[in-house]
Amino acid sequence: MAAQLYEKPATLLHPSDPSMKVSMEHEIADVGVPVVQRTKNTPLLDPTPARSLTLPLFPSPARSGSDPLTQPTPDSVQSSQHSTRSQTFPPLISAGLSTELGSQIILTPFTTDSSKPFFENDSVYAEDMPKVAPNSADVSSVPSNEMRSRFHAGMFIPNRGEDSSLEPYKRPARYKAAWSLLDGIWRGTCNFVVQHWILTIVVSILAIVGIGVGVGWAARLQTFNAEDGESVPPDNAIILSANLVDVDPTSQTMTLDWFVNYTCDFSHCQDVNIFFDQNSMQSNSNSGSVASNSKPSPLFLLNGTNFVNLWNSVDFRPSSLVFRTDLSISSYGTGRTEQSYPFDKYLAQISIFAEALPGNETVNVTVYQTQGIAVGFNAQLLDSGKIDEFGTLYKFIEVTRGQVVRIYTIFIVMAIWLVTLTFIGACATSVFYGKGMSAAVLVLPVATLFAFTQLRGTLPGAPAGFGADIDFVGILPCLALLTFCSVFMTAVFLFRNPEVDSARWQSARSV
C-alpha cells in the first residue's frame, strides 16, 4: 500500500516497566493516527485503546509481506519531508507493528467527518489543535526530524486543501528602524544607570529639588498691582502710593496703607481735601452715622504749608502723610464665595477725588505706585480707572487666592483620596477576601482619621471648620469611608487571626 508518510520519532518505555506498555509522549506534527497500546496479556486485535497517540509513518518500498511499515532510508525521509506540503492524506488501514520489546501496536483506520472541521475529527489532541476549517490557507505543516512535545509552539496541523505557508509577522521597515533606535537608547540608558548609580542618584536628587523650587517660585504670590499706568501730572496733583496690608475674606475687608505726595508750587501750595467713597469703606454700624449717597466727608486733609516745611526739612512736627483704609470686598457679581475655597473671588471698589481749599477747585488724583502682598491672596487692577470731569478716580480691584495655594489644596485633596482608597483596598482584601496582613497595617486607619483633620488645617487661609467645597468633595467623604474601614479592620481580630491567610483566600489563589 503506497502512501506518503511522515517521520516523527516516538519514545518507548523501557522493558523493565511492569506493564510493558508502549508509551509515545510526542505527537506527529503533520498527521494524527489513533494508536492502541498493548501489553503481553492483551489480544493482538483488541480494539479497546489504552491510550491514543500519534504514530509516525514512513513509506515502505523495501519491505515485503503483510507488514506495510518499514524503517525509512535517509533518502526516503528527505523525500517525504519535501513532499508533505503538497500531499493529501490517503485513508489508513489497520496494521500490526511489532516492536523490539515484544509488544505490538495496532493501527486503526483514520476516518474523518467531512461535515466537521479537520480539528474536530477523532483526535485526542483536538482541543490543542489550531481551530482551522478544512482547506483553510491559514495553517501549514512544517515537518521536522526533531522530537517535539505536543505543546511545542512550532507544531501546526497540516492544511488539507491547497498549501500555503504561514510566514512570521515582519515589522514594517519604517517601524523597525525606529524600534531599533528606541531599543538601543533604552539599553544604553539602563547600562549607564547601573554603571554610574551614584551619579544617577545625585542628579535625580538635584533635579527633584530644582523642579520643586522652580514650580514654587513660578507660582508664588504676586505683588499688589493697581497702578494707573499714567504719567505723573506736572503740577498741582495728588499722587498716591498704596501698600496692601491684609485681606480678610471672613469679614470681607481689604486693608491698604496710602502714602500721599503733592506736586504744587512751593511758593503758593494750597490745602487739599482727599475724599473716599464712604460706602465702600468698612465702617462700624454703631457709629451712629447714616449711610447715604451724598457727597462724602473728607478722609484726609493735606495742609500745604506743613507739607512744604516737611519737604524742606524745616519742621518735622506735622503728622506723616500716611493714612489707612479698610475697603469692603464683596463676592457679589463673581458667584464665588468663601465656600468656593480655593477658587473664591472678591471685588473691591474705590472712588477717590480731591478738592483744593478754598474754592473747592478740582485737583487731579492718581495712583502712581502699589506694592505689598496679602498672605495667600493676589490683588490686581481690574481696569485702568475712569476719570470724570471732576477728576474722580474710579477703580475695581480683584482679589483671588494665590496660584500656589490652589495647587497645594488640590494636591492635598488628591493625596487624601489616594490614602483613603488604599485603605479601602486593604480592608476589602483582608476582611472580605481573607488575605493575611500585618496587625500594624490594620490599625493604621484609626490613626489616619486624626491625621486627615490635621492635614486639612495646613491649607493656607482655609475657612474655619468644615463647610467649603473641598470638604464636601474630599475631606468629609474620605473621613466617612475611613471610619468604616477602621471599624471593619479592627473587628476582624474578633473572628480570626488577620495575619494568616484564610482558607477562602488560599483556595482562591490555588485556582
BAZADO-95585 format. One record per residue: x, y, z of N, C-alpha, C in turn. Coordinates in steps of 0.02 Angstrom, whole numbers, plus 50000, padded with zeros to 5 digits. Example, Ala and Ser with C-alpha at 12.3 -4.5 7.8 and 13.67 -1.06 7.14 Angstrom:
506604971650390506154977550390506604983550390;506424988850354506844994750357506455000250394;
This chain:
500434994150000500005000050000500455006150000;500375010149948500805016049941500475021949974;500845025350013500585031350046501175035650066;501075042050063501585046650086501515047350161;502035045150198502015045250271502555049950296;502535051250361502955056650388503365054150446;503935057150453504395055050505504275058850568;504255055350624504235058450690504445053150740;504965053950777505185048850824504705048050881;504655041950906504235040450964504675037951020;504445038851080504825036751139504485030851171;504845025251180504565019151209504835018351279;504415015551322504625014251390505115008351390;505515008151441506005002851448505644996251462;505914990651442505574984251455505484982751528;505864985851572505784984451643505144987251672;504794991251632504154993851657503684988051672;503334988151730502914982351748502374980751697;502094985951667501544984651621501784983351550;502434984451538502714983551471502314987251418;502064993151439501664997051392502115001051346;501885002051287502235006251239501955013251246;502385017951265502145024851276502465029551225;502045033051195502295038051147502075044951171;502555048851195502385055151228502355061051180;502565059951118502585065551072502165063951011;501855069050985501415068050928501755069950863;501455067850808501715069550743501485076550726;501915080650697501745087450681501255087950624;501205082550583500815083250522500165079350521;500145073350545499545069350539499445065250603;498815064550624498675060750685498365054150668;498605048750700498325042050690498185039150758;497565037450773497425034250837497795027650842;498125026450899498535020450909498295016950972;498305010550970498105006551028498735003851060;498825005151124499375002251160499184995351183;499674991251187499544984251201500074981351245;499864976851289500334973151331500354965951309;500774962051344500834955051325500194951151339;499784953451386499184949851404498574952151364;498684956751319498124959351281498104956051213;497504953951190497454950851123497724955551071;497964952551016498284956550965497814961550933;497194959450922496714963850888496204966750936;496394967750998495934970751046495814978051026;495194979751009495074986550984495034991751040;495054989651102494984994551156495634998251166;495645004751156496285008351161496455009751233;497085008251251497325010251317497495017651317;497725020251261497885027351256497975028951182;497715034351160497775036351090498365041051083;498805039251037499385043451025499425044750950;499945048250931500075049550860500695045850839;500645041850787501185037350767501505039850703;502175040050700502505041750636502465035950588;502305037650527502265032550474502765034350420;503045029150388503555030250337503375026050276;503595028150218503495024050157503885017550163;503605012350133503895005650141504055002550073;504545005150038504715002049973505134995849980;505464994650037505954989250042505684982950074;505154983450114504904977550149504354974250109;504294967750118503774963850085503404959950137;502844957150117502444953250163501844957150185;501554954950240500934958050263501064964350302;501684965550323501824971550364501964977350317;501534982350316501634987950269502114993150295;502384992350355502784997650385503514995550386;503944999750367504664998450367505025004350396;505655003250411506075008850433506275012750371;506255019250374506415023350315507155023850304;507325024550241508015026150224508095033750227;508715036250233508805043550234508525046950173;508595043750114508335046950054507585047350056;507275041950080506545042050082506285047050132;506635047750188506415052650239506445059650211;507005061150177507075067850149506565069050095;506435063850055505935064550003505255065850032;505095062250086504425063150116504365069950147;504905072550175504865079150207504735084550156;505015083950096504925089050045504255088550010;503925082950017503305082049980502695082750023;502775084050087502185084150131501735090050118;501995095550097501575101450090501085100950033;501225096849984500785096449925500405089849923;500405085949976500075079449976499435079750015;498955075949993498345074650031498445068050067;498005066550113498105060750156497645055050135;497925049350114497525043650095497245040250156;496725036450148496455032750206496965027750231;496985026950297497435022250329497075015850346;497445010350349497135003850362497415001150427;497064996250454497314992950514497934988950497;498424989150540499044985450528499364984050595;499804979150595500154977450657500884979450652;501144982250705501844984250707502164980950767;502624976350754502974972950808503574977050829;503674977550892504234981350919504764976650944;505344979350959505894975350984505774973151055;505274976051088505134974251157504654968351161;504404966151105503964960351105503234962251106;503064968551107502364970651105502184972751035;501544973751024501314975450958500834981350962;500904985850915500464991650911499974990650854;499354991750868498834990650818498624997450790;498634998050724498415004150690497695003250669;497295008350682496595008250662496485013350607;495975012350567495855017050512495725024050539;495975029050503495865036050521495295038550479;494725039450510494125041550474493965048650494;493695052350447493515059350459492805060450439;492515065450469491835067550452491895073950413;491685073750350491755079650307491315085350329;490815083950371490375089350394490685093250450;491245090850479491565094350534492245096850512;492485102250542493165104450526493665099050543;494255099750515494765094650523494965093750595;494985099250633495225098650701494725095450747;494095094550726493595091450768493545083950756;493915081250706493885074050694494255070350749;494205063750745494395059550802495125060150819;495295065050858495985065750882495965067450955;496365064150994496365065451066496665072251081;497015075151032497315081751043496925087151005;496295085850991495915090550951495865097350985;495805097251052495735103651086496375107751085;496945104451072497575108051068497745110250998;497335108050949497495109750880497225116650863;497535120050816497265126450793496585125450763;496115129950779495435129350755495395132150684;495555127850635495575129850565495125125150526;494705127950485494245123950445494615120450389;494305115250358494625111850302494775116650245;495315115050209495525118950151495705126150169;495805127450232495995134250252496725135450234;496875141450214497555143150196497935146450252;497655146150313497955149850368498465145750406;498475139150399498935134950437499285130250390;499915129550397500295124950356500715120550400;500905114750374501305110050412502045111450401;502425110350453503145111150448503455104750473;503595099750430503885093450453504565094550483;504735090450531505375091150564505605084350589;506265083050588506525076750616506635077350690;506525083250721506665083950792506065081750833;506215078950890505685076850936505385083050969;504735083750965504405089650994503815087451036;503675091151087503105089751129502465092051095;501925089251117501275091351089501115098551106;501465101251155501355108251175501865112851143;502285110151098502795114251068502485119651026;502765125751029502465131450995502515130750920;502965126550894503055125950823502635120750790;502185117350826501785111950798501175114850763;501045112850702500465115050665500115109050635;499485109950622499085104750589499105105950514;499205100850474499285101850402498645104350370;498745107950316498185110350277497945104750231;497295103350234497035097750194496885099950123;496885106450112496755108850045497395110850011;497375116649978497975118849945498465121649996;499105121249979499635122850026499745130350029;499875132850090500075139850099500505140150161;501035143950158501495144550214501295150550256;501305149550322501145154950369501805158350387;501935163850353502555167350365502515171350430;503055171850466503045175850528502945183150513;502635186650563502505193850554503155197750549;503195201750498503785205850489503595213150501;503955216450545503825223350561504005227650500;503585232550483503755236850426504435240150436;504755241650380505435244250384505465250850422;504965255250411504985261750444504895261050519;504505256050542504435254850613505035251150641;505325246750601505885242850625506475247250643;506615252250601507175256750615507045260850678;506425263350685506275267250745506305262950807;506045256850802506055252350860506775250650879;507195249350830507895247850845508235253750879;508075259750856508375265750886508155266450959;507495265750971507245266351040507525260851084;507565254851057507835249251097508565250551114;508945253151067509645254651082509725260151134;509305265251129509335270651179509145268051248;508625263851251508405261151316508955256851347;509245252451308509765248051335510375252051357;510555256951317511135261051335511015264951399;510395267651406510235271351467510255266851528;509965260951522509965256351579510675254351599;511095253051550511785251251566512155257051600;512035263051576512365268851607512135269851679;511475269051691511205269951759511505264751806;511575258651783511845253351826512585254651841;512955256751791513675257651800513825263951841;513425269151833513555275451868512955277051914;512815272551960512215273352001512285279052051;512885280452075512975286052122512835292752086;513105293552027512985299551989512245300251972;511925294651956511205294851940510795297251999;510955294752059510575296752118510675304152133;511295306552128511435313652141511065318152091;511095316352028510745320351977509995320251987;509715314452006508995313952018508785318352077;509175318352131509005322552188509035329952170;509555331952134509605338952114509035340852067;508845336352023508295337851976507635338652014;507505334252062506885334652101506855341152140;507415342852173507435349152211507345355152165;507685355052109507635360652062506925361552035;506615355952017505925356451991505445358952044;505515356252105505075358452159505145365852174;505765368252180505885375352194505655379652135;505775377352074505575381252016504825381952010;504455376452022503725376852019503465381452074;503735380752135503505385052189503655392352177;504235393852148504415400852135503985403752079;503845399752028503435402151972502715403451994;502475399452042501775400152064501705404352127;502235407852147502205411852209501705417552202;501535420452259501065426052260501365432152227;500945435752190501175441652155501045448052196;501455453052184501375459452218500745462952196;500435466452243499825470252229499945475152172;499525474852121499605478952062498955482552046;498955489152059498365493252043498575500052018;499125500351983499375506851959498975509251900;498965515851893498605518851837498965517651770;499615517651773499995517051711500035523651674;499835529051706499855535651675500455539551700;500675544251662501235548551683501015553151740;501485555051781501345559351838501185566451812;500615569251834500455576151814501015580951834;501155585651794501735590051808501655594251871;501065596551885500985600751944500265600351969;500185602552031499525602952063499145596252057;499435591052082499115584452080499285580552144;498805576352165498905571952222499135565152195;499715562952218499995556552196499955551752254;499605546152245499505541252298499905534952282;500195532052334500525525552330500185521052381;500005514952360499625510452404500045504352421;499965502152483500305496052506499765491352535;499715485452505499215480552528499455477452593;499035477652644499215475052709498905468352722;498255467752711497915461452729497265460952690;497055454752681496405453152652496075448152698;495475449752720495105445352766494455443252732;494425437052705493815435052671493235433852719;493375432552782492835431452830492455437852844;492815443252860492495449752871492425453652806;492715450952752492675453952685492935461152685;493555461852706493885468352705494585467552675;494825473052648495495473552621495825479752651;496375478952685496705484352720497275487052676;497265493652666497775496952625498065502952662;498705503952656499045509952679499175514452619;498985521052627499065525852573499595530952592;500075531952545500605536852554500475542652505;500475548852532500255554652494500855558952474;500845561052411501325565852386500935571252348;501235577352347500865582952319501345586952276;501155587852212501545591952166501215598852162;501495603552195501215610252196501785615352193;501585621552182502065627052183502235628652255;502865627552274503045628352344502955635552368;502935640152321502825647152342502095648452360;501665644352333500945645152347500615638252343;500685634252397500425627352399499765627452438;499225625852403498565625952434498445619752477;497965620552523497725614752561497265610552516;497255604052528496865599552486496495594552530;495845593452516495445588252547495425582052501;495545576252530495525569952492494915566052515;494505564052466493865560652481493895553352457;493605548952496493495541952478492745540552483;492505536052441491805533952446491695530652514;491275533752555491165531152623490805524452622;490385523352573490015516952571490455511052551;491015512452520491485507052503491995505852558;491945509752613492385508852669492055504552722;492455500852758492195496752813492085501352873;491465501952894491295506452949490955502653004;490955505453062490625502453120489885504253118;489455499153122488735500353119488475504053180;488875504053233488665507553294488915514753297;489195517253243489465524053243488925529253245;488315527653226487765532353227487695536253163;488155535653117488105539353054487605535853008;487285539752968486775537152922487085536552853;487015530652825487285529552757486845533052707;487155536152658486795539752605487235540052544;486945542652490487325543552428487535550852419;487565554452474487785561452471488535561752463;488775567752449489495568752444489825567052511;490335562752510490625560652574491035566252606;491175565252669491615569752706492335568252688;492785573152695493485571852679493775566452725;494185562252695494525557052733495215559352757;495515563752719496185566152736496245573452713;496515577652758496645584652743497395585752739;497605588152680498315589452669498425597052677;498835598952726498995605952738499605607652695;499515612452650500035614252603500655617052636;500565621352687501135624452721501555619252757;501215614852794501575609552830501925604752781;501615603652724501925599252675502575602252650;502575608852636503185612052611503735611952664;503545613352727504045613352781504335606352792;503905601252787504155594452795504595592452737;504405594452678504805592752619505495596052622;505505602252647506135605952651506515604352716;506265599552755506575597552818506655603452865;506165607852866506165613652910505795612152974;505235608652969504825607253028504575599953023;504765595853073504555588753074503965587453121;503665592753147503115591853193502475589553158;502345591453097501725589253065501695581653060;501085579053060500975571853053501205569452985;501355562952982501585559952919501015559752869;501215559452807500725559352752500525552152736;500255548652785500055541652778499385540752814;498935537052783498315535152816498115528152793;497705524852833497505517852820496755517552809;496565513352761495855512252747495705504852748;495105503252768494845496352765494295496252712;494475494052653493995493852599493575487452603;492945488152586492505482252585492615478452520;492655471952526492685467552468492055463252468;491825461552409491205457752404491265452652348;490915447052358490885441852306490285442852260;489935448452270489355449852228489585450952156;489275447452110489465447952040489985442952019;490325439852066490815434752047490535427752052;490045426652096489755420052104490195415052141;490745417552170491205413052205491345415752274;491025412852323491085415052392491645411252427;491695412252493492205408852531492105401252531;491495399052520491365391852515491715388852455;491865392852405492195390452344492945389752353;493195390452413493915389952426494205383652393;494765384252359495205390052350495075393952286;494465393652260494305397152198493835403052211;493815405652271493395411452286493705417752256;493265422552240493485428752208493085434552237;493425440252247493105446152277493295452352236;492855457352240492965463752207492945469352259;493405474052252493415480052294493345486152249;492915490752269492795496852230493085502752268;493475506852234493735512952264493555518852220;493385524352253493215530552218493565536252257;494035539552224494445544652257494425551152216;494345556752250494405563252218494675568252269;494915573952246495225579052290494995586052268;494955590452319494745597352307495215602052346;495405607452313495845612452344495435617352385;495755619952437495445624952480495845631452475;495475637052474494745637552469494515637052397;493865636752386493575636752320493385629952294;493605624552328493425617752306493595616452232;494165618952213494395617652145494635610352140;494505607452081494695600452070495455599652066;495695594552101496405592752099496455585652073;496875584652024496955577951995497245573052046;496995566852043497225561452087497455555552044;498005552752061498255546852025498585542052074;498525535552059498865530352097499495528552058;500055530752085500685530252048501045523652061;501005521052121501385515052139500995510852188;501015504352179500695499652226501175494052241;501125491252300501545485652320501215482252379;501545477052404501275473352461500955466752439;500975461952485500685455352473500265453552534;499655451652523499235448652575499325441152571;499535438152626499715431052626499125426852600;499265423152547498765418652519498335421752465;498425428352449497985431752402498385435452350;498075436052292498325440352238497815445952228;498055452052222497615457852209497885461452149;497435463052102497655466452042497095471052016;497305475851977496845480751949496425477451895;495765478351900495325475251851495265479551788;495295486251796495285490751738495765496551751;495855500851703496335506351708496055512351745;495435512051765495145517651803494785522551756;494285525751783493895530651745493925537351782;494025542551745494075549151774493535553551742;493105556451785492575560851759492835568051754;492375572651741492585579651733492805582851799;492665579551855492885582051920493535578651943;493835574751899494465571551915494395565651963;493815562451966493705556852012494035550551984;494415547252026494735540952007494305535252029;494075531251981493595525851995493915519251974;493995514552023494355508352009493995502352039;494135496452009493955489952038494585485952048;494645482852105495215478452120494955471452131;495255466652096495055459652101495525456052149;495225452252194495595448452245495445441052236;495965437052227495885429752219496425426252261;496335419752269496845415752303497455414952257;498025414352289498635413352250498645406752214;499005406552159499035400452119499355394752158;499855396252198500185390952237499715388152289;499255392252315498765389852363498285384952329;498085386452269497625381952233497965375252218;498585375552195498945369352179499025365052241;499225368152296499325364352357498675361252382;498135365052379497495362452403497265356452362;497315356952296497115351452253497565345352266;498205346452276498665340952290498485337452355;498315341252407498135338252471497495334152465;496995336752430496375333052421496495326552383;496895326752331497055320652294497435315652337;497895318152378498275313752422497815310352473;497335314152500496865311252548496445305752515;496235306952453495845301852418496265295652404;496895296552385497315290752371497435286652434;497545289952490497645286252553497005282552571;496435285852563495795282552579495675276452536;495785277152470495675271452425496155265752440;496765267452461497235262152479496985258152539;496725261652589496465258152648495825254252632;495425256852586494835253052565495045246452532;495545246852488495785240652456496075235852507;496455238452556496735234052607496185230952650;495665234852665495105232252705494735226752667;494595227952603494235222852564494655216452557;495305217152546495735211352538495795207252602;495855210752658495965207252721495325204652752;494805208952754494185207152789493745202652747;493635204452685493145200952644493445195152604;494085195752584494395190352546494855185952588;495015188252648495385184052695496125183652686;496425188552653497155188452646497485190652712;498005187152731498365188952791498725195552784;498715199552837499015206152836499275207752905;499805211652907500105213452971499615217353015;499635215953079499175219353125499315226853128;499935228953116500095236053117499735239753061;499655236453004499305239652948498565240152962;498285235352997497565235253008497335240853054;497775243353097497575248653143497775255553118;498085255953060498285262453033497695267053018;497125264552991496575269152977496335273053038;496395270253097496175273953157496615280053167;497265279353159497715285053166497645289953109;497485287353050497415291752991496815296252998;496295294253034495715298553045495925305253075;496365305053123496585311253155497085314953112;497465311253073497955314453029497615318552975;497035316252950496685319852898496465326752922;496195327052983495975333553009496565338353018;497145335553039497735339753045497985342052976;497935337652927498145339452860497705344752830;497065344552845496615349652821496775356352851;497015356452912497205362652945497805366052915;498195362452874498775365452842498605369352779;497985369152756497795372752696497815380252709;498185384152670498255391352684497605395152676;497385398352730496795402552727496145398852719;496125392352733495505388552727495005390852779;494365390752762493845392752811493885388552874;493745391652930493755387952993493185382952993;493315377053021492805371753021492745368652952;492225364452946492095361052883491485364252850;491515365152786490965368252750491145370652681;491785370752665491995372852598491875367252549;491925368952485491805363952433492305358152437;492935359652455493425354252460493245349352515;492885351752566492675347252620492145342352595;491695344852554491145340552530491375335552477;491875337352439492105332852385492725328852405;493035330552461493645327152479493675324852551;493705329552597493855327952667493295323852699;492685326252695492135322852730491995315852702;491945314852636491845307952611492415303252631;493025305752629493595301552647493575299752721;493385304452764493335302952835492795297752848;492225298252812491695293252822491925286352800;492235285952741492475279452717493015276552762;493455280952785493995278552828493735276252896;493185279152919492885276852982492635269752976;492285268252921492035261452911492625256552903;493145258552868493735254152862494035252752930;494065257852973494345256853040493935251853079;493265252253074492835247653110492945240553086;492925239353021492995232552995493685229753008;494205233752998494885231253005495075230153078;494705233153123494815231753195494395225853218;493785225353192493335219953212493555213153187;493985212953135494205206553108494605202553160;494895206053209495275202553261494815198253305;494165199653305493705195753347493535189053317;493655188053253493425181953219493985177353196;494575180053182495115175853158495775179553167;496305176053154496965179153156497075182653089;497065189153087497095192653022497785192352990;498285190053025498945189752996499065183252957;498585178652959498645172252924498125171952869;498315169452811497845168752755497285163952775;496665166052759496095161652773496045156252720;495625151152734495535145752686495225148252622;494785153152626494475155952566494995159152520;495465162852549495995165952509496455160652479;496625155552517497065150352491496745146452435;496095144952441495755141352388495695145552325;495575152052334495525156452276496195157152241;496735157152278497395157752248497615151352213;497355145752235497555139352206497205137852141;496665141452126496295140252064496695142852005;
